[in-house]
Amino acid sequence: MQPDPFRLDGEVALITGGGTGLGLGMARALHAAGATVVLVGRREEMVRGAAEALDERADYAAADVTDFASLPALVERVIARHGKVSILLNNAGINFKKLAVDTSVEDFATMLDTHVLAAHALTQAVLPGMLAAGHGSILFTASMTSLIGMPGVVAYSAAKSAYVGMVRALSVEVAGQGVRVNAIAPGWIESPMLRKALDGDPARSNRILQRTPMARFGEPDDIGHAAVYLCSPAAKFVTGVLLPVDGGASQGF
């Protein structure tokens, strides 16, 4: 047994949506555990600033994950610079609140492109290197909507529920080759996306807190620590898992 199975020394983690919110929380936690982190996002100034704040063992790349054709080259650049990608965090995402009757096909397609197709394209780009090395961890940021029904987010729910199927299929496909695939389902975590969703809607905030047994919002570190666990040797026999980190909300009544 190694001295600290939660360490990630020598690992290189590519984190989409890594410049803010949950992505940055996971990046900080993986970085603190010893990993080199590469933060990917559309806004160069944001991912650059986040990487500079982390200092050594932190890098960034400005990229749009919905530009699928560019993603293999992105992965190749990271590998050329850092030697490998041994951890992939499929975290980039968008959200909007619309009833199903108001959600256009174009709205739905944009959501699926950003979450599902981008995650598939990046996974496809990093898998050959992981399989050749016989080592790797792929982590998806799922959602409470992967577990329970919520009104007004039909496209987001569909995209995040698709992650569950992807994790199941991928995990059994590559488990025998040293690659693990898991997902985290964050509850309501303090982040810019949560603030945007709840601003001006105190009734919704109260409903969330009432259905959360811990009666508070989570913090980005809560997701970060879960990501470290799932990507570390401590979870070397864990694959195909959807881990709720939600203060008990998915179980509460």
C-alpha positions as CSV (number, residue, x, y, z in Angstrom):
1,M,0.0,0.0,0.0
2,Q,1.4,3.4,-1.0
3,P,2.0,6.0,1.7
4,D,-0.8,8.3,0.6
5,P,-3.2,6.8,-2.0
6,F,-4.9,10.2,-2.5
7,R,-1.8,11.8,-4.1
8,L,-1.7,12.5,-7.8
9,D,2.0,13.2,-8.3
10,G,3.0,12.7,-11.9
11,E,-0.5,12.9,-13.3
12,V,-1.5,15.4,-16.0
13,A,-5.1,16.5,-15.8
14,L,-7.0,18.2,-18.6
15,I,-10.0,20.1,-17.2
16,T,-12.6,21.7,-19.4
17,G,-14.4,24.7,-18.0
18,G,-11.5,24.9,-15.6
19,G,-11.3,28.7,-15.2
20,T,-14.2,29.2,-12.9
21,G,-16.8,27.5,-10.7
22,L,-16.7,23.8,-10.2
23,G,-14.0,23.3,-12.8
24,L,-11.6,25.6,-10.9
25,G,-12.5,24.0,-7.6
26,M,-11.6,20.6,-9.0
27,A,-8.4,22.0,-10.6
28,R,-7.3,23.5,-7.3
29,A,-7.9,20.2,-5.5
30,L,-6.1,18.1,-8.1
31,H,-3.2,20.6,-8.1
32,A,-2.9,20.5,-4.3
33,A,-2.8,16.7,-4.6
34,G,0.3,16.9,-6.8
35,A,-1.2,16.8,-10.4
36,T,-0.2,19.1,-13.2
37,V,-3.4,20.7,-14.4
38,V,-4.3,22.2,-17.8
39,L,-7.3,24.5,-17.6
40,V,-9.4,24.7,-20.8
41,G,-12.0,27.4,-21.5
42,R,-13.2,29.8,-24.2
43,R,-12.1,32.9,-22.3
44,E,-8.4,33.0,-22.5
45,E,-8.0,35.7,-19.9
46,M,-9.9,33.7,-17.4
47,V,-8.1,30.4,-17.8
48,R,-4.8,32.2,-18.0
49,G,-5.5,34.0,-14.7
50,A,-6.6,30.9,-13.0
51,A,-3.5,29.0,-14.1
52,E,-1.2,31.8,-13.1
53,A,-2.8,31.9,-9.6
54,L,-2.1,28.2,-9.2
55,D,1.5,28.9,-10.3
56,E,3.8,25.9,-11.0
57,R,2.3,22.7,-12.5
58,A,-0.5,24.7,-14.0
59,D,-1.1,25.5,-17.6
60,Y,-4.0,26.7,-19.8
61,A,-5.4,26.5,-23.3
62,A,-8.1,28.7,-24.8
63,A,-10.4,26.5,-26.7
64,D,-14.1,26.0,-27.6
65,V,-15.1,22.4,-26.9
66,T,-17.9,22.6,-29.4
67,D,-15.2,23.0,-32.2
68,F,-14.9,19.2,-32.3
69,A,-12.5,19.1,-35.2
70,S,-9.9,21.1,-33.2
71,L,-10.0,18.9,-30.1
72,P,-7.5,16.2,-31.2
73,A,-5.0,19.0,-31.9
74,L,-5.6,20.5,-28.5
75,V,-4.9,17.1,-26.8
76,E,-1.8,16.7,-29.0
77,R,-0.5,20.1,-27.9
78,V,-1.0,19.2,-24.2
79,I,0.8,15.9,-24.7
80,A,3.7,17.6,-26.5
81,R,4.0,20.1,-23.6
82,H,3.5,17.8,-20.7
83,G,4.1,14.3,-21.9
84,K,0.7,12.8,-21.5
85,V,-2.9,13.3,-20.5
86,S,-3.7,10.8,-17.7
87,I,-6.8,12.5,-16.3
88,L,-9.6,14.0,-18.2
89,L,-12.4,16.0,-16.5
90,N,-15.3,16.6,-18.8
91,N,-16.7,19.6,-17.0
92,A,-17.5,22.3,-19.5
93,G,-21.1,23.1,-19.7
94,I,-23.9,25.7,-20.2
95,N,-27.4,26.0,-18.7
96,F,-30.5,27.9,-19.4
97,K,-34.0,27.7,-17.9
98,K,-36.8,27.2,-20.4
99,L,-40.0,25.1,-20.3
100,A,-40.0,22.2,-22.7
101,V,-42.6,24.0,-24.9
102,D,-40.3,26.9,-25.3
103,T,-37.1,24.9,-25.9
104,S,-36.3,24.9,-29.6
105,V,-34.5,22.2,-31.5
106,E,-31.6,24.6,-31.8
107,D,-31.5,25.2,-28.0
108,F,-31.5,21.4,-27.5
109,A,-28.7,20.9,-30.1
110,T,-26.5,23.6,-28.5
111,M,-26.9,21.9,-25.1
112,L,-26.0,18.4,-26.4
113,D,-23.1,19.8,-28.4
114,T,-21.6,21.5,-25.4
115,H,-22.0,18.6,-23.0
116,V,-22.4,15.3,-24.7
117,L,-20.7,15.6,-28.1
118,A,-17.8,17.7,-26.7
119,A,-17.2,15.2,-23.9
120,H,-17.3,12.3,-26.4
121,A,-14.8,14.1,-28.8
122,L,-12.4,14.8,-26.0
123,T,-12.7,11.3,-24.5
124,Q,-12.0,9.9,-27.9
125,A,-8.9,12.1,-28.3
126,V,-7.3,11.1,-24.9
127,L,-8.2,7.5,-24.8
128,P,-5.5,6.1,-27.2
129,G,-2.8,7.5,-25.0
130,M,-4.4,6.2,-21.8
131,L,-4.9,2.8,-23.3
132,A,-1.4,2.6,-24.6
133,A,-0.1,3.5,-21.1
134,G,-2.6,1.1,-19.4
135,H,-3.5,4.0,-17.0
136,G,-6.0,6.8,-17.0
137,S,-9.0,8.3,-15.3
138,I,-11.9,10.0,-17.0
139,L,-14.4,12.0,-14.9
140,F,-17.7,13.6,-16.0
141,T,-19.4,16.4,-14.1
142,A,-23.0,15.1,-14.1
143,S,-25.8,16.8,-12.2
144,M,-28.7,16.5,-9.8
145,T,-30.8,16.4,-13.0
146,S,-29.1,13.1,-13.8
147,L,-31.0,11.7,-10.8
148,I,-34.2,13.7,-10.2
149,G,-36.7,15.6,-12.3
150,M,-36.6,19.4,-12.3
151,P,-38.9,21.7,-14.3
152,G,-37.6,24.1,-16.9
153,V,-34.3,22.4,-17.8
154,V,-35.3,19.6,-20.2
155,A,-32.3,20.0,-22.5
156,Y,-29.8,20.3,-19.6
157,S,-31.4,17.2,-17.9
158,A,-31.1,15.2,-21.1
159,A,-27.5,16.2,-21.6
160,K,-26.5,15.4,-18.0
161,S,-28.5,12.1,-18.0
162,A,-26.6,11.1,-21.2
163,Y,-23.4,11.3,-19.1
164,V,-24.7,8.5,-17.0
165,G,-25.1,6.2,-20.0
166,M,-21.7,7.3,-21.3
167,V,-20.0,6.4,-18.0
168,R,-21.7,3.0,-17.8
169,A,-20.7,2.1,-21.4
170,L,-17.2,3.5,-21.3
171,S,-16.3,2.1,-17.9
172,V,-17.0,-1.5,-19.0
173,E,-15.3,-1.0,-22.3
174,V,-12.0,0.1,-20.9
175,A,-11.9,-1.3,-17.4
176,G,-9.7,-4.2,-18.3
177,Q,-7.1,-1.8,-19.9
178,G,-6.3,0.3,-16.9
179,V,-8.7,3.2,-17.5
180,R,-11.4,4.1,-15.1
181,V,-14.5,6.2,-15.9
182,N,-16.7,7.8,-13.3
183,A,-19.0,10.8,-12.7
184,I,-19.8,13.3,-9.9
185,A,-23.4,14.6,-9.5
186,P,-23.0,17.9,-7.7
187,G,-25.8,19.2,-5.6
188,W,-26.3,22.9,-5.3
189,I,-22.8,24.3,-5.0
190,E,-21.8,27.9,-4.5
191,S,-20.7,29.1,-8.0
192,P,-21.4,31.8,-10.5
193,M,-23.8,29.5,-12.3
194,L,-25.8,28.9,-9.1
195,R,-25.8,32.6,-8.2
196,K,-27.1,33.4,-11.7
197,A,-29.8,30.8,-11.4
198,L,-31.0,31.9,-7.9
199,D,-30.6,35.7,-8.1
200,G,-34.0,37.3,-7.6
201,D,-35.6,34.0,-6.7
202,P,-35.5,33.6,-2.9
203,A,-38.4,31.1,-3.0
204,R,-36.3,28.8,-5.1
205,S,-33.3,29.1,-2.8
206,N,-35.6,28.2,0.2
207,R,-37.0,25.2,-1.7
208,I,-33.5,23.9,-2.4
209,L,-32.4,24.3,1.2
210,Q,-35.5,22.7,2.6
211,R,-35.0,19.6,0.5
212,T,-31.2,19.4,1.3
213,P,-30.8,17.5,4.6
214,M,-27.6,19.4,5.4
215,A,-29.6,22.7,4.9
216,R,-26.8,24.5,3.2
217,F,-25.2,24.9,-0.2
218,G,-22.0,23.1,-0.9
219,E,-18.6,24.6,-1.8
220,P,-16.4,24.0,-4.8
221,D,-13.9,22.2,-2.6
222,D,-16.5,19.6,-1.9
223,I,-16.5,18.6,-5.5
224,G,-12.8,19.0,-5.8
225,H,-12.1,16.6,-3.0
226,A,-14.5,14.0,-4.6
227,A,-12.6,14.4,-7.9
228,V,-9.3,13.8,-6.2
229,Y,-10.6,10.6,-4.7
230,L,-12.1,9.3,-7.9
231,C,-9.0,10.1,-9.9
232,S,-6.5,8.8,-7.3
233,P,-5.2,5.3,-6.5
234,A,-7.5,5.4,-3.5
235,A,-10.3,4.6,-6.0
236,K,-8.3,2.1,-8.1
237,F,-11.1,-0.5,-7.8
238,V,-13.9,2.1,-8.5
239,T,-15.3,2.5,-12.0
240,G,-18.7,3.2,-13.6
241,V,-19.8,5.1,-10.5
242,L,-22.1,8.2,-10.3
243,L,-21.2,9.8,-7.0
244,P,-23.7,12.4,-5.6
245,V,-22.0,15.2,-3.7
246,D,-25.2,17.0,-2.6
247,G,-25.6,17.2,1.1
248,G,-28.2,14.4,0.9
249,A,-30.5,16.2,-1.5
250,S,-30.9,13.2,-3.8
251,Q,-32.0,11.1,-0.8
252,G,-34.0,13.7,1.2
253,F,-37.7,14.3,1.3
